[in-house]
Amino acid sequence: MEKELIDENSIDTVPHNEVLLTTEDNPFDPFTQPDRWHTFDTVTMGYDTWGNIVRLAHLSDNLTPEEERQRIRWAKISLANTGLVRGSHGYSRYHLVTKGDTSVF
């Protein structure tokens, strides 16, 4: 079964700070357990999701806050659509989660 790609328009109605990128194997909620989520993501598994978002978004001091939000949103969607991420212990899949969605944890 092919993975359904995420369309930017499908999350346009969701505030930018209520959509985060995570991996399918991370048991921690990035909204309610950000420290534990980050430790698992970066220290334990080596995915560096936040770093990947920042690198892909090409952020700079010359951007307005709105331009930054748009680039970060685009980077999250792009990484989710790419799917796989390699870490120090193998591969996992990226996916977007919205605030309050506990079905994935």
Chimera marker file (.cmm) of the C-alpha trace (Angstrom):
<marker_set name="trace">
<marker id="1" x="0.000" y="0.000" z="0.000" r="1" g="1" b="0" radius="0.5"/>
<marker id="2" x="1.402" y="3.395" z="-0.987" r="1" g="1" b="0" radius="0.5"/>
<marker id="3" x="1.814" y="6.102" z="1.590" r="1" g="1" b="0" radius="0.5"/>
<marker id="4" x="-0.618" y="8.963" z="1.128" r="1" g="1" b="0" radius="0.5"/>
<marker id="5" x="1.293" y="12.217" z="0.730" r="1" g="1" b="0" radius="0.5"/>
<marker id="6" x="0.352" y="15.134" z="2.919" r="1" g="1" b="0" radius="0.5"/>
<marker id="7" x="-0.891" y="18.213" z="1.139" r="1" g="1" b="0" radius="0.5"/>
<marker id="8" x="0.007" y="21.591" z="2.654" r="1" g="1" b="0" radius="0.5"/>
<marker id="9" x="-3.618" y="22.649" z="2.297" r="1" g="1" b="0" radius="0.5"/>
<marker id="10" x="-4.770" y="19.744" z="4.473" r="1" g="1" b="0" radius="0.5"/>
<marker id="11" x="-3.129" y="21.280" z="7.555" r="1" g="1" b="0" radius="0.5"/>
<marker id="12" x="-3.678" y="24.943" z="6.674" r="1" g="1" b="0" radius="0.5"/>
<marker id="13" x="-6.511" y="25.212" z="9.172" r="1" g="1" b="0" radius="0.5"/>
<marker id="14" x="-4.377" y="23.833" z="12.022" r="1" g="1" b="0" radius="0.5"/>
<marker id="15" x="-2.251" y="26.423" z="13.865" r="1" g="1" b="0" radius="0.5"/>
<marker id="16" x="1.456" y="25.963" z="13.104" r="1" g="1" b="0" radius="0.5"/>
<marker id="17" x="2.337" y="25.222" z="16.719" r="1" g="1" b="0" radius="0.5"/>
<marker id="18" x="-0.241" y="22.423" z="16.899" r="1" g="1" b="0" radius="0.5"/>
<marker id="19" x="1.390" y="20.226" z="14.250" r="1" g="1" b="0" radius="0.5"/>
<marker id="20" x="4.674" y="18.499" z="15.050" r="1" g="1" b="0" radius="0.5"/>
<marker id="21" x="6.841" y="15.925" z="13.336" r="1" g="1" b="0" radius="0.5"/>
<marker id="22" x="7.741" y="12.725" z="15.130" r="1" g="1" b="0" radius="0.5"/>
<marker id="23" x="8.805" y="9.176" z="14.321" r="1" g="1" b="0" radius="0.5"/>
<marker id="24" x="6.616" y="6.110" z="14.512" r="1" g="1" b="0" radius="0.5"/>
<marker id="25" x="8.819" y="4.511" z="17.166" r="1" g="1" b="0" radius="0.5"/>
<marker id="26" x="8.948" y="7.457" z="19.588" r="1" g="1" b="0" radius="0.5"/>
<marker id="27" x="6.620" y="6.592" z="22.486" r="1" g="1" b="0" radius="0.5"/>
<marker id="28" x="6.615" y="10.134" z="23.901" r="1" g="1" b="0" radius="0.5"/>
<marker id="29" x="4.152" y="12.891" z="23.062" r="1" g="1" b="0" radius="0.5"/>
<marker id="30" x="6.119" y="15.872" z="21.689" r="1" g="1" b="0" radius="0.5"/>
<marker id="31" x="3.434" y="18.253" z="23.035" r="1" g="1" b="0" radius="0.5"/>
<marker id="32" x="3.141" y="17.006" z="26.616" r="1" g="1" b="0" radius="0.5"/>
<marker id="33" x="6.534" y="15.279" z="27.064" r="1" g="1" b="0" radius="0.5"/>
<marker id="34" x="8.920" y="17.418" z="24.984" r="1" g="1" b="0" radius="0.5"/>
<marker id="35" x="12.055" y="16.665" z="27.024" r="1" g="1" b="0" radius="0.5"/>
<marker id="36" x="11.516" y="12.899" z="26.993" r="1" g="1" b="0" radius="0.5"/>
<marker id="37" x="10.501" y="13.060" z="23.313" r="1" g="1" b="0" radius="0.5"/>
<marker id="38" x="13.684" y="14.991" z="22.429" r="1" g="1" b="0" radius="0.5"/>
<marker id="39" x="15.938" y="12.669" z="24.432" r="1" g="1" b="0" radius="0.5"/>
<marker id="40" x="14.502" y="9.619" z="22.668" r="1" g="1" b="0" radius="0.5"/>
<marker id="41" x="14.638" y="11.299" z="19.247" r="1" g="1" b="0" radius="0.5"/>
<marker id="42" x="18.115" y="12.808" z="19.417" r="1" g="1" b="0" radius="0.5"/>
<marker id="43" x="20.131" y="11.127" z="22.159" r="1" g="1" b="0" radius="0.5"/>
<marker id="44" x="18.759" y="7.568" z="22.098" r="1" g="1" b="0" radius="0.5"/>
<marker id="45" x="17.938" y="7.118" z="18.403" r="1" g="1" b="0" radius="0.5"/>
<marker id="46" x="20.074" y="9.775" z="16.683" r="1" g="1" b="0" radius="0.5"/>
<marker id="47" x="17.312" y="11.081" z="14.374" r="1" g="1" b="0" radius="0.5"/>
<marker id="48" x="17.757" y="14.786" z="15.250" r="1" g="1" b="0" radius="0.5"/>
<marker id="49" x="14.295" y="15.679" z="13.968" r="1" g="1" b="0" radius="0.5"/>
<marker id="50" x="14.485" y="19.323" z="15.095" r="1" g="1" b="0" radius="0.5"/>
<marker id="51" x="17.878" y="19.695" z="13.409" r="1" g="1" b="0" radius="0.5"/>
<marker id="52" x="16.524" y="18.149" z="10.200" r="1" g="1" b="0" radius="0.5"/>
<marker id="53" x="13.609" y="20.600" z="10.177" r="1" g="1" b="0" radius="0.5"/>
<marker id="54" x="15.902" y="23.601" z="10.691" r="1" g="1" b="0" radius="0.5"/>
<marker id="55" x="18.364" y="22.458" z="8.001" r="1" g="1" b="0" radius="0.5"/>
<marker id="56" x="15.616" y="21.845" z="5.460" r="1" g="1" b="0" radius="0.5"/>
<marker id="57" x="13.812" y="25.123" z="6.247" r="1" g="1" b="0" radius="0.5"/>
<marker id="58" x="16.957" y="27.225" z="5.588" r="1" g="1" b="0" radius="0.5"/>
<marker id="59" x="16.134" y="29.668" z="8.372" r="1" g="1" b="0" radius="0.5"/>
<marker id="60" x="17.958" y="32.983" z="8.607" r="1" g="1" b="0" radius="0.5"/>
<marker id="61" x="17.825" y="36.270" z="10.490" r="1" g="1" b="0" radius="0.5"/>
<marker id="62" x="16.483" y="37.952" z="7.350" r="1" g="1" b="0" radius="0.5"/>
<marker id="63" x="13.117" y="36.177" z="7.505" r="1" g="1" b="0" radius="0.5"/>
<marker id="64" x="9.968" y="37.572" z="9.039" r="1" g="1" b="0" radius="0.5"/>
<marker id="65" x="8.267" y="35.442" z="11.725" r="1" g="1" b="0" radius="0.5"/>
<marker id="66" x="5.573" y="34.501" z="9.172" r="1" g="1" b="0" radius="0.5"/>
<marker id="67" x="8.196" y="33.419" z="6.618" r="1" g="1" b="0" radius="0.5"/>
<marker id="68" x="9.871" y="31.297" z="9.311" r="1" g="1" b="0" radius="0.5"/>
<marker id="69" x="6.549" y="29.631" z="10.202" r="1" g="1" b="0" radius="0.5"/>
<marker id="70" x="5.858" y="28.895" z="6.528" r="1" g="1" b="0" radius="0.5"/>
<marker id="71" x="9.308" y="27.394" z="5.976" r="1" g="1" b="0" radius="0.5"/>
<marker id="72" x="9.104" y="25.275" z="9.129" r="1" g="1" b="0" radius="0.5"/>
<marker id="73" x="5.646" y="24.022" z="8.140" r="1" g="1" b="0" radius="0.5"/>
<marker id="74" x="6.925" y="23.192" z="4.642" r="1" g="1" b="0" radius="0.5"/>
<marker id="75" x="9.929" y="21.347" z="6.114" r="1" g="1" b="0" radius="0.5"/>
<marker id="76" x="7.707" y="19.266" z="8.435" r="1" g="1" b="0" radius="0.5"/>
<marker id="77" x="5.442" y="18.300" z="5.541" r="1" g="1" b="0" radius="0.5"/>
<marker id="78" x="8.394" y="17.517" z="3.265" r="1" g="1" b="0" radius="0.5"/>
<marker id="79" x="10.023" y="15.273" z="5.853" r="1" g="1" b="0" radius="0.5"/>
<marker id="80" x="6.715" y="13.522" z="6.602" r="1" g="1" b="0" radius="0.5"/>
<marker id="81" x="6.224" y="12.914" z="2.878" r="1" g="1" b="0" radius="0.5"/>
<marker id="82" x="9.789" y="11.634" z="2.517" r="1" g="1" b="0" radius="0.5"/>
<marker id="83" x="8.985" y="9.135" z="5.218" r="1" g="1" b="0" radius="0.5"/>
<marker id="84" x="12.154" y="7.402" z="6.283" r="1" g="1" b="0" radius="0.5"/>
<marker id="85" x="14.723" y="8.791" z="8.665" r="1" g="1" b="0" radius="0.5"/>
<marker id="86" x="17.987" y="7.085" z="9.542" r="1" g="1" b="0" radius="0.5"/>
<marker id="87" x="19.258" y="7.069" z="13.084" r="1" g="1" b="0" radius="0.5"/>
<marker id="88" x="22.029" y="5.381" z="15.004" r="1" g="1" b="0" radius="0.5"/>
<marker id="89" x="19.871" y="2.267" z="15.521" r="1" g="1" b="0" radius="0.5"/>
<marker id="90" x="18.358" y="1.906" z="12.055" r="1" g="1" b="0" radius="0.5"/>
<marker id="91" x="15.406" y="3.485" z="10.310" r="1" g="1" b="0" radius="0.5"/>
<marker id="92" x="12.023" y="4.827" z="11.312" r="1" g="1" b="0" radius="0.5"/>
<marker id="93" x="9.225" y="6.730" z="9.575" r="1" g="1" b="0" radius="0.5"/>
<marker id="94" x="8.325" y="10.348" z="10.093" r="1" g="1" b="0" radius="0.5"/>
<marker id="95" x="4.720" y="11.383" z="10.517" r="1" g="1" b="0" radius="0.5"/>
<marker id="96" x="2.867" y="14.515" z="11.574" r="1" g="1" b="0" radius="0.5"/>
<marker id="97" x="0.874" y="14.630" z="14.800" r="1" g="1" b="0" radius="0.5"/>
<marker id="98" x="-1.580" y="17.233" z="15.938" r="1" g="1" b="0" radius="0.5"/>
<marker id="99" x="-2.007" y="18.497" z="19.468" r="1" g="1" b="0" radius="0.5"/>
<marker id="100" x="-4.369" y="16.285" z="21.439" r="1" g="1" b="0" radius="0.5"/>
<marker id="101" x="-4.024" y="13.238" z="19.165" r="1" g="1" b="0" radius="0.5"/>
<marker id="102" x="-3.180" y="10.459" z="21.613" r="1" g="1" b="0" radius="0.5"/>
<marker id="103" x="-3.830" y="7.621" z="19.178" r="1" g="1" b="0" radius="0.5"/>
<marker id="104" x="-0.175" y="7.444" z="18.179" r="1" g="1" b="0" radius="0.5"/>
<marker id="105" x="1.383" y="7.258" z="21.671" r="1" g="1" b="0" radius="0.5"/>
<link id1="1" id2="2" r="1" g="1" b="0" radius="0.2"/>
<link id1="2" id2="3" r="1" g="1" b="0" radius="0.2"/>
<link id1="3" id2="4" r="1" g="1" b="0" radius="0.2"/>
<link id1="4" id2="5" r="1" g="1" b="0" radius="0.2"/>
<link id1="5" id2="6" r="1" g="1" b="0" radius="0.2"/>
<link id1="6" id2="7" r="1" g="1" b="0" radius="0.2"/>
<link id1="7" id2="8" r="1" g="1" b="0" radius="0.2"/>
<link id1="8" id2="9" r="1" g="1" b="0" radius="0.2"/>
<link id1="9" id2="10" r="1" g="1" b="0" radius="0.2"/>
<link id1="10" id2="11" r="1" g="1" b="0" radius="0.2"/>
<link id1="11" id2="12" r="1" g="1" b="0" radius="0.2"/>
<link id1="12" id2="13" r="1" g="1" b="0" radius="0.2"/>
<link id1="13" id2="14" r="1" g="1" b="0" radius="0.2"/>
<link id1="14" id2="15" r="1" g="1" b="0" radius="0.2"/>
<link id1="15" id2="16" r="1" g="1" b="0" radius="0.2"/>
<link id1="16" id2="17" r="1" g="1" b="0" radius="0.2"/>
<link id1="17" id2="18" r="1" g="1" b="0" radius="0.2"/>
<link id1="18" id2="19" r="1" g="1" b="0" radius="0.2"/>
<link id1="19" id2="20" r="1" g="1" b="0" radius="0.2"/>
<link id1="20" id2="21" r="1" g="1" b="0" radius="0.2"/>
<link id1="21" id2="22" r="1" g="1" b="0" radius="0.2"/>
<link id1="22" id2="23" r="1" g="1" b="0" radius="0.2"/>
<link id1="23" id2="24" r="1" g="1" b="0" radius="0.2"/>
<link id1="24" id2="25" r="1" g="1" b="0" radius="0.2"/>
<link id1="25" id2="26" r="1" g="1" b="0" radius="0.2"/>
<link id1="26" id2="27" r="1" g="1" b="0" radius="0.2"/>
<link id1="27" id2="28" r="1" g="1" b="0" radius="0.2"/>
<link id1="28" id2="29" r="1" g="1" b="0" radius="0.2"/>
<link id1="29" id2="30" r="1" g="1" b="0" radius="0.2"/>
<link id1="30" id2="31" r="1" g="1" b="0" radius="0.2"/>
<link id1="31" id2="32" r="1" g="1" b="0" radius="0.2"/>
<link id1="32" id2="33" r="1" g="1" b="0" radius="0.2"/>
<link id1="33" id2="34" r="1" g="1" b="0" radius="0.2"/>
<link id1="34" id2="35" r="1" g="1" b="0" radius="0.2"/>
<link id1="35" id2="36" r="1" g="1" b="0" radius="0.2"/>
<link id1="36" id2="37" r="1" g="1" b="0" radius="0.2"/>
<link id1="37" id2="38" r="1" g="1" b="0" radius="0.2"/>
<link id1="38" id2="39" r="1" g="1" b="0" radius="0.2"/>
<link id1="39" id2="40" r="1" g="1" b="0" radius="0.2"/>
<link id1="40" id2="41" r="1" g="1" b="0" radius="0.2"/>
<link id1="41" id2="42" r="1" g="1" b="0" radius="0.2"/>
<link id1="42" id2="43" r="1" g="1" b="0" radius="0.2"/>
<link id1="43" id2="44" r="1" g="1" b="0" radius="0.2"/>
<link id1="44" id2="45" r="1" g="1" b="0" radius="0.2"/>
<link id1="45" id2="46" r="1" g="1" b="0" radius="0.2"/>
<link id1="46" id2="47" r="1" g="1" b="0" radius="0.2"/>
<link id1="47" id2="48" r="1" g="1" b="0" radius="0.2"/>
<link id1="48" id2="49" r="1" g="1" b="0" radius="0.2"/>
<link id1="49" id2="50" r="1" g="1" b="0" radius="0.2"/>
<link id1="50" id2="51" r="1" g="1" b="0" radius="0.2"/>
<link id1="51" id2="52" r="1" g="1" b="0" radius="0.2"/>
<link id1="52" id2="53" r="1" g="1" b="0" radius="0.2"/>
<link id1="53" id2="54" r="1" g="1" b="0" radius="0.2"/>
<link id1="54" id2="55" r="1" g="1" b="0" radius="0.2"/>
<link id1="55" id2="56" r="1" g="1" b="0" radius="0.2"/>
<link id1="56" id2="57" r="1" g="1" b="0" radius="0.2"/>
<link id1="57" id2="58" r="1" g="1" b="0" radius="0.2"/>
<link id1="58" id2="59" r="1" g="1" b="0" radius="0.2"/>
<link id1="59" id2="60" r="1" g="1" b="0" radius="0.2"/>
<link id1="60" id2="61" r="1" g="1" b="0" radius="0.2"/>
<link id1="61" id2="62" r="1" g="1" b="0" radius="0.2"/>
<link id1="62" id2="63" r="1" g="1" b="0" radius="0.2"/>
<link id1="63" id2="64" r="1" g="1" b="0" radius="0.2"/>
<link id1="64" id2="65" r="1" g="1" b="0" radius="0.2"/>
<link id1="65" id2="66" r="1" g="1" b="0" radius="0.2"/>
<link id1="66" id2="67" r="1" g="1" b="0" radius="0.2"/>
<link id1="67" id2="68" r="1" g="1" b="0" radius="0.2"/>
<link id1="68" id2="69" r="1" g="1" b="0" radius="0.2"/>
<link id1="69" id2="70" r="1" g="1" b="0" radius="0.2"/>
<link id1="70" id2="71" r="1" g="1" b="0" radius="0.2"/>
<link id1="71" id2="72" r="1" g="1" b="0" radius="0.2"/>
<link id1="72" id2="73" r="1" g="1" b="0" radius="0.2"/>
<link id1="73" id2="74" r="1" g="1" b="0" radius="0.2"/>
<link id1="74" id2="75" r="1" g="1" b="0" radius="0.2"/>
<link id1="75" id2="76" r="1" g="1" b="0" radius="0.2"/>
<link id1="76" id2="77" r="1" g="1" b="0" radius="0.2"/>
<link id1="77" id2="78" r="1" g="1" b="0" radius="0.2"/>
<link id1="78" id2="79" r="1" g="1" b="0" radius="0.2"/>
<link id1="79" id2="80" r="1" g="1" b="0" radius="0.2"/>
<link id1="80" id2="81" r="1" g="1" b="0" radius="0.2"/>
<link id1="81" id2="82" r="1" g="1" b="0" radius="0.2"/>
<link id1="82" id2="83" r="1" g="1" b="0" radius="0.2"/>
<link id1="83" id2="84" r="1" g="1" b="0" radius="0.2"/>
<link id1="84" id2="85" r="1" g="1" b="0" radius="0.2"/>
<link id1="85" id2="86" r="1" g="1" b="0" radius="0.2"/>
<link id1="86" id2="87" r="1" g="1" b="0" radius="0.2"/>
<link id1="87" id2="88" r="1" g="1" b="0" radius="0.2"/>
<link id1="88" id2="89" r="1" g="1" b="0" radius="0.2"/>
<link id1="89" id2="90" r="1" g="1" b="0" radius="0.2"/>
<link id1="90" id2="91" r="1" g="1" b="0" radius="0.2"/>
<link id1="91" id2="92" r="1" g="1" b="0" radius="0.2"/>
<link id1="92" id2="93" r="1" g="1" b="0" radius="0.2"/>
<link id1="93" id2="94" r="1" g="1" b="0" radius="0.2"/>
<link id1="94" id2="95" r="1" g="1" b="0" radius="0.2"/>
<link id1="95" id2="96" r="1" g="1" b="0" radius="0.2"/>
<link id1="96" id2="97" r="1" g="1" b="0" radius="0.2"/>
<link id1="97" id2="98" r="1" g="1" b="0" radius="0.2"/>
<link id1="98" id2="99" r="1" g="1" b="0" radius="0.2"/>
<link id1="99" id2="100" r="1" g="1" b="0" radius="0.2"/>
<link id1="100" id2="101" r="1" g="1" b="0" radius="0.2"/>
<link id1="101" id2="102" r="1" g="1" b="0" radius="0.2"/>
<link id1="102" id2="103" r="1" g="1" b="0" radius="0.2"/>
<link id1="103" id2="104" r="1" g="1" b="0" radius="0.2"/>
<link id1="104" id2="105" r="1" g="1" b="0" radius="0.2"/>
</marker_set>
